[in-house]
């Protein structure tokens, strides 16, 4: 227990030391605190208003009797389903976005001889003492205001359930991360697992929209929804959120059994995490993975025999082996599937996935040099000009984007049946041109931001880890890029607005085809040129920055 409490104090000592050292980290921490306060206030306000609304509906004689607050009612069903979804999402976010932090990583304590159980317990406590966990506990405690009309016993049960739910979320997320980092050791396995996690995360986020927009929710009754919630309430994901209702109906055996399920889940998660920790220690330096024999020189054999061709070949080699950028090739198809499920037969909505895919595809290139890491140093030593590097990278990404979007457009045309009518083909051509325009303009901006707005990324060998430092940049710079890439297509937006205002959009929307293509090509050319100039001016600074990023990945 002493070692565990020492780890908690160490976590906060390191946090305070980081805040004193870095002004950006202090700003990020202030934003995190403000976000936490906003979450708590929003939860309290929502709980109070929902409680008032539920009491009004239950007591008003003018409204048909609706089971709102009672067992199996609207609030009960929504809370259990939403709570179970949040528990699952916490684990997915931990793996996909946050990863295993390098500061309190178990690897950092390998030399200190701390017993595995004490170390794992200390890491769990340090996680529960952070701002996210504290915010979650306080928010769920304030959520008990919803049940104030159901009696003090129900409110007290909700208060007790709050820390139980947060401990379960933390335990599940720690287990998923431990299993991901310990059992998935090969690079190919890590890449495949990372893709599965990202797709699962996006699917869970889009599931409510799919149910509503596809019409599946229109025919779903409260009884059917409660059937799903009842199943979740007997799992570790939703058990804590059903406890207030067990107290309300006096179902004490169910109350005790659900708490037993939660405690058993904590024990199993803790035991498996400890096993993963011990296994990783015993096999840390063991040789793993298969030796891959490569014949020939790969992309270097068919790319142009020039410095820019060498840059392109090196980039292609990296992309083939980098699971962190693999979603570049998966998400466009996934977007089409998601949009198709919500389209209700409206083909324009499916075509919208082409435009969104073009906008999203270059997002990894907006921080492309960070993914290259120290490999970029070799290029600097060779004296490759910035414009040559930018041309080499643009050749690859632009080629992939244009070819990918054209093939995807053909598939969408066949799926929607728009290939059979001139109007459908014209609509498809317009959205495809918009997608290509977005891809080119976004890529042009990416060639600028990758030289300036750089932030650390996970190591290629540990895609589930999270580099500590520059947290503000990791969250803010991608947002700047996303907004800037929209502004790069402003001329196309202005033309579309003029067509709408003048009332001729329906007849002349095809004018967006040449406008979008010219807009994208111009933005790409300008971004490539300016990116090359910035790289020449900042080349040594970029090398120093990439070296610091590499140290954060250790």
Secondary structure, DSSP 8 states (H G I E B T S, - for coil): -HHHHHHHHHHHHHHHHHHHH-HHHHHHHHHHHHHHHHHHHHHHHHHHHHHHHHHHHHH-TTS----SSSTTSHHHHHHHHHHHHHHHHHHHHIIIII-EESTT-GGGGTTTT--HHHHHHHHHHHHHTSHHHHHHHHHHHHHGGGGGGG-HHHHHHHHHHHHHHHHHHHHHHHHHHHHHHHH--SHHHHHHHHHHHHHHHHHHHHHHHHHHHTSTTTT--HHHHHHHHHHHHTSTTTHHHHHHHHHHHT-HHHHHHHHHHHHHHHHHHHHHHHHHHHHHHHTTT---S------TTGGGGTS-SSHHHHHHHHHHHHHHH-GGGGGGGTHHHHHHHHHHHH-TT-HHHHHHHHHHHHHHHTTTGGGHHHHHTTHHHHHHHTT--HHHHHHHHHHHHHHHHHHHHHHHHHHHHHHHTGGGSHHHHHHHHHHHHHHHHHHHHHHHHHHHHHHHS------SS-TTEE--S-HHHHHHHHHHHHHHHHHTTHHHHHHHHHHHHTT-HHHHGGGHHHHHHHHHHHHHHHHHHHHHHHHHHHHHHHHHHHHHHHHHT-
